Amino acid sequence: MAGHAVAGLIDWLRRDEWRAAFEEVMDEHLGEACDAIDGSVDDLTSLIGGEAFTVLWGCVFEDFLTRKTEDGRNIVADYLKRRGFRETASSRTYMNGLRSSVMSLYEVSDLRPGESFLARDLIHGGDPVLVSEKSASRQLRPWDRVAARLVRIGSRTVIGGGLLPFDHETADVFLMLIQETKAASRGFATSARQGGPTAEHAQPDDDVLTELAPIFTKAWLRHRLEPILNPALPALSNSDGDDILFTSIRYPLLPGATVGAVRSSLSRSPALHRETASFWNWIGDATPVHRAQAPSAA
């Protein structure tokens, strides 16, 4: 229900009073990646594709719904106060759910394509939650890991529009980072209870995740951009496992040799295959070559 349920909010976002604040949050999420490619958001979109960018935009948008401006205003509260009468009860519930949601990392299981899946929270722990979802349940695979926001609407749990898939290796690294951050937060909380100097920084786990929402986007983008910005060259070897070496060999021609005579001679060789008027492939003999072994010592 993510798309149509927040259509009014998306239109509200275009108002001057919210546009600048949203662009700041957009920069928190995407600024690092734009710096890495030395380009703009449009350049980033060209690299990762429009569909992927739409999902990223959804992550930024849903993060923005949880934020307050410097003067303490929240776009969801503002919109519902001034235009909420136009929305259905379920849409209002969904917007408020997103407002209080946190991004987390989930492991997917018990998929029922077009209907639902189970999501186990890898950060908070606890029992898996049944998520009602038509589209994503057709695309996901068992044990996939995804970053998303879960929202409760009546008796159902649904996901937000910003759903980022993580491979297991990237997810494990990300989980280590989150656990270290949570451990640091618990240290702050202990100090706060004792009246220590860091008391003003104490935060519960959900507040930490709320602040760290852009890290999900950054981690996903780093993984997505790495093979684009630093492509790995394939390892080339022959049938014996030896590395292929590219070489150039020049042969001197006899005096009076003509281009036509050379071409005619090369074309008659069974080991050469003519690709163009001036290019031949050396196919060679397909018979395996057995290497001679050094004689054993007496």
C-alpha positions as CSV (number, residue, x, y, z in Angstrom):
1,M,0.0,0.0,0.0
2,A,3.1,2.2,0.1
3,G,2.5,4.2,-3.1
4,H,-1.1,5.5,-3.0
5,A,-1.2,5.7,0.8
6,V,1.5,8.5,0.9
7,A,0.6,10.2,-2.5
8,G,-0.7,13.2,-0.6
9,L,2.4,13.4,1.5
10,I,4.6,13.3,-1.5
11,D,2.7,16.2,-3.0
12,W,3.0,18.1,0.3
13,L,6.7,17.6,0.2
14,R,6.9,19.8,-2.9
15,R,5.9,22.8,-0.9
16,D,8.6,25.4,-0.3
17,E,8.4,25.0,3.5
18,W,9.5,21.3,3.3
19,R,11.7,21.2,0.1
20,A,14.9,22.5,1.6
21,A,14.7,20.3,4.7
22,F,14.1,17.2,2.5
23,E,17.1,18.1,0.3
24,E,19.3,18.1,3.5
25,V,18.2,14.6,4.3
26,M,18.7,13.6,0.7
27,D,22.3,14.8,1.0
28,E,22.8,12.8,4.2
29,H,21.9,9.6,2.3
30,L,23.3,10.2,-1.1
31,G,26.0,12.9,-0.7
32,E,28.8,10.4,0.0
33,A,28.0,8.4,-3.1
34,C,27.8,11.5,-5.3
35,D,31.2,12.5,-4.0
36,A,32.6,9.0,-4.8
37,I,31.5,9.3,-8.4
38,D,32.3,13.0,-8.6
39,G,28.8,13.7,-9.9
40,S,25.3,14.7,-9.2
41,V,22.2,12.8,-8.1
42,D,21.3,12.5,-11.8
43,D,24.7,10.9,-12.5
44,L,24.1,8.5,-9.7
45,T,20.8,7.5,-11.1
46,S,22.4,6.8,-14.5
47,L,24.9,4.5,-12.8
48,I,22.5,2.4,-10.7
49,G,19.4,2.7,-12.8
50,G,16.1,4.4,-12.4
51,E,14.4,1.5,-10.6
52,A,17.1,1.3,-7.9
53,F,17.1,5.1,-7.4
54,T,13.3,5.0,-6.9
55,V,13.8,2.6,-4.0
56,L,16.6,4.8,-2.6
57,W,14.3,7.9,-2.9
58,G,11.7,5.9,-0.9
59,C,14.3,5.3,1.8
60,V,15.1,9.0,2.0
61,F,11.5,10.0,2.0
62,E,10.5,7.6,4.8
63,D,13.5,8.7,6.9
64,F,12.3,12.3,6.4
65,L,8.9,11.4,7.7
66,T,10.5,10.6,11.1
67,R,12.4,13.9,11.3
68,K,11.6,17.2,12.9
69,T,12.8,20.5,11.6
70,E,14.8,23.0,13.6
71,D,11.6,24.6,14.8
72,G,10.2,21.2,15.9
73,R,7.8,20.6,13.0
74,N,7.1,17.2,11.4
75,I,5.8,16.8,7.9
76,V,3.4,14.0,8.8
77,A,1.9,15.9,11.7
78,D,1.6,19.0,9.5
79,Y,0.0,17.2,6.6
80,L,-2.5,15.3,8.7
81,K,-3.5,18.4,10.6
82,R,-4.2,20.4,7.5
83,R,-5.2,17.7,4.9
84,G,-5.8,14.6,7.0
85,F,-9.6,14.8,6.4
86,R,-8.9,13.8,2.8
87,E,-7.2,10.5,3.8
88,T,-8.7,7.2,4.7
89,A,-8.3,5.8,8.2
90,S,-5.8,3.2,7.0
91,S,-3.7,5.8,5.2
92,R,-3.6,8.0,8.3
93,T,-2.5,5.0,10.3
94,Y,0.1,4.1,7.8
95,M,1.6,7.6,7.7
96,N,1.7,7.7,11.5
97,G,3.3,4.3,11.5
98,L,6.0,5.4,9.1
99,R,6.5,8.5,11.3
100,S,7.4,6.3,14.3
101,S,9.2,3.6,12.4
102,V,12.8,2.6,12.3
103,M,14.9,1.1,9.5
104,S,16.1,-2.4,10.4
105,L,17.7,-5.4,8.8
106,Y,15.5,-8.5,8.3
107,E,16.0,-12.1,7.3
108,V,13.2,-13.4,5.0
109,S,11.6,-16.9,5.3
110,D,8.4,-18.8,4.7
111,L,7.7,-17.0,1.5
112,R,4.2,-17.1,0.0
113,P,4.5,-15.3,-3.3
114,G,1.9,-12.7,-3.8
115,E,0.7,-12.9,-0.2
116,S,3.3,-12.7,2.6
117,F,6.6,-13.7,4.2
118,L,8.2,-13.9,7.6
119,A,10.7,-11.2,8.6
120,R,13.2,-11.9,11.4
121,D,14.7,-8.7,12.9
122,L,18.5,-9.3,12.9
123,I,19.2,-6.1,14.9
124,H,16.5,-6.2,17.6
125,G,16.0,-10.0,17.7
126,G,12.7,-11.6,18.7
127,D,10.4,-13.9,16.8
128,P,9.8,-13.5,13.1
129,V,6.9,-11.2,12.1
130,L,4.3,-12.1,9.4
131,V,4.4,-9.4,6.7
132,S,1.6,-8.9,4.3
133,E,3.1,-8.0,1.0
134,K,2.2,-8.8,-2.6
135,S,5.0,-7.4,-4.8
136,A,8.1,-8.0,-2.7
137,S,7.0,-11.6,-1.8
138,R,7.2,-12.5,-5.5
139,Q,10.8,-11.1,-5.8
140,L,12.4,-12.2,-2.6
141,R,14.0,-15.6,-2.0
142,P,14.2,-17.6,1.3
143,W,16.9,-16.3,3.6
144,D,17.4,-13.1,1.7
145,R,18.3,-10.1,3.9
146,V,16.6,-6.8,3.4
147,A,16.6,-3.4,5.1
148,A,13.1,-2.1,5.5
149,R,10.6,-0.4,7.8
150,L,7.7,-2.4,9.2
151,V,4.4,-0.7,9.9
152,R,1.4,-2.1,11.9
153,I,-2.0,-1.4,10.4
154,G,-4.8,-3.1,12.4
155,S,-4.1,-6.8,12.5
156,R,-1.6,-6.7,9.6
157,T,2.1,-5.7,9.4
158,V,3.2,-4.2,6.1
159,I,6.5,-2.8,4.8
160,G,7.4,0.7,3.6
161,G,8.4,1.5,0.0
162,G,12.1,1.7,0.7
163,L,13.3,-2.0,0.7
164,L,17.0,-2.6,0.1
165,P,18.4,-6.1,-0.5
166,F,21.7,-7.0,1.1
167,D,24.0,-9.9,0.3
168,H,25.0,-12.0,3.4
169,E,28.6,-10.7,3.5
170,T,27.6,-7.1,3.4
171,A,24.8,-7.7,5.9
172,D,27.2,-9.3,8.3
173,V,29.6,-6.4,8.2
174,F,26.7,-4.0,8.6
175,L,25.4,-5.9,11.6
176,M,28.8,-5.7,13.3
177,L,28.8,-1.9,12.8
178,I,25.2,-1.6,14.3
179,Q,26.1,-3.8,17.3
180,E,29.1,-1.7,18.0
181,T,27.0,1.4,17.9
182,K,24.4,-0.2,20.2
183,A,27.1,-1.2,22.6
184,A,28.4,2.3,22.7
185,S,24.8,3.6,23.3
186,R,24.4,1.2,26.2
187,G,27.7,2.7,27.6
188,F,26.2,6.2,27.3
189,A,23.0,5.0,29.0
190,T,25.0,3.6,31.9
191,S,26.9,6.8,32.3
192,A,23.6,8.7,32.2
193,R,22.2,6.7,35.0
194,Q,25.3,7.5,37.0
195,G,25.2,11.2,36.1
196,G,28.3,11.0,34.0
197,P,29.5,13.6,31.6
198,T,27.9,11.9,28.6
199,A,24.4,11.8,30.1
200,E,23.1,14.2,27.5
201,H,24.0,11.8,24.7
202,A,22.2,8.7,26.1
203,Q,19.9,7.1,23.6
204,P,17.8,3.9,23.5
205,D,18.3,1.5,20.6
206,D,15.4,2.8,18.4
207,D,16.7,6.3,18.7
208,V,20.1,5.1,17.6
209,L,18.6,3.4,14.6
210,T,16.6,6.5,13.8
211,E,19.8,8.6,13.7
212,L,21.6,6.0,11.7
213,A,19.0,5.5,9.0
214,P,21.3,7.0,6.3
215,I,23.9,4.3,7.0
216,F,21.6,1.7,5.5
217,T,21.5,3.6,2.3
218,K,25.2,4.3,2.3
219,A,26.2,0.7,2.9
220,W,23.9,-0.5,0.1
221,L,25.3,2.1,-2.3
222,R,28.9,1.3,-1.5
223,H,28.2,-2.3,-2.4
224,R,26.3,-1.4,-5.5
225,L,28.9,1.1,-6.8
226,E,32.1,-0.9,-6.0
227,P,32.0,-3.2,-9.1
228,I,31.0,-0.1,-11.2
229,L,33.8,2.2,-10.0
230,N,36.4,-0.6,-9.6
231,P,35.7,-3.3,-12.0
232,A,37.7,-6.5,-11.5
233,L,39.5,-7.8,-14.6
234,P,38.8,-11.5,-15.3
235,A,41.6,-14.0,-14.8
236,L,42.5,-15.5,-18.2
237,S,44.2,-18.8,-18.6
238,N,44.7,-21.6,-21.2
239,S,43.5,-25.2,-20.9
240,D,46.6,-26.1,-18.9
241,G,45.9,-23.4,-16.4
242,D,48.7,-21.1,-17.5
243,D,48.2,-17.4,-17.5
244,I,47.5,-16.0,-20.9
245,L,50.2,-13.5,-22.1
246,F,49.3,-11.0,-24.8
247,T,52.2,-10.5,-27.2
248,S,53.0,-8.9,-30.5
249,I,55.3,-10.6,-33.1
250,R,56.5,-9.0,-36.3
251,Y,57.8,-11.1,-39.2
252,P,60.1,-9.6,-41.9
253,L,58.8,-10.0,-45.5
254,L,60.9,-11.1,-48.4
255,P,61.8,-8.4,-50.9
256,G,59.0,-8.1,-53.5
257,A,56.3,-9.7,-51.3
258,T,52.9,-8.2,-51.9
259,V,49.9,-7.8,-49.7
260,G,47.9,-10.0,-51.9
261,A,50.5,-12.8,-51.8
262,V,50.7,-12.6,-48.0
263,R,46.9,-12.8,-47.6
264,S,46.8,-15.7,-50.0
265,S,49.5,-17.6,-48.1
266,L,47.8,-17.0,-44.7
267,S,44.4,-18.0,-46.0
268,R,45.8,-21.4,-47.1
269,S,47.0,-22.2,-43.6
270,P,44.6,-24.6,-41.8
271,A,45.7,-23.2,-38.4
272,L,44.5,-19.7,-39.2
273,H,40.9,-18.5,-39.4
274,R,40.3,-15.3,-41.4
275,E,38.0,-12.8,-39.5
276,T,38.5,-9.7,-41.7
277,A,40.5,-8.7,-44.8
278,S,43.5,-8.0,-42.5
279,F,42.9,-10.2,-39.4
280,W,43.4,-13.9,-38.8
281,N,42.8,-16.0,-35.6
282,W,45.3,-18.6,-34.9
283,I,43.1,-21.6,-33.9
284,G,46.0,-24.1,-33.5
285,D,45.8,-27.8,-32.9
286,A,43.0,-29.0,-30.6
287,T,45.0,-32.1,-29.7
288,P,46.0,-31.9,-26.0
289,V,49.7,-31.3,-25.4
290,H,51.3,-33.6,-22.9
291,R,54.2,-32.1,-21.1
292,A,57.3,-34.1,-20.7
293,Q,58.2,-34.8,-17.1
294,A,61.7,-34.5,-15.8
295,P,63.3,-37.9,-15.3
296,S,63.4,-39.1,-11.7
297,A,66.7,-39.2,-9.9
298,A,68.4,-42.6,-9.8
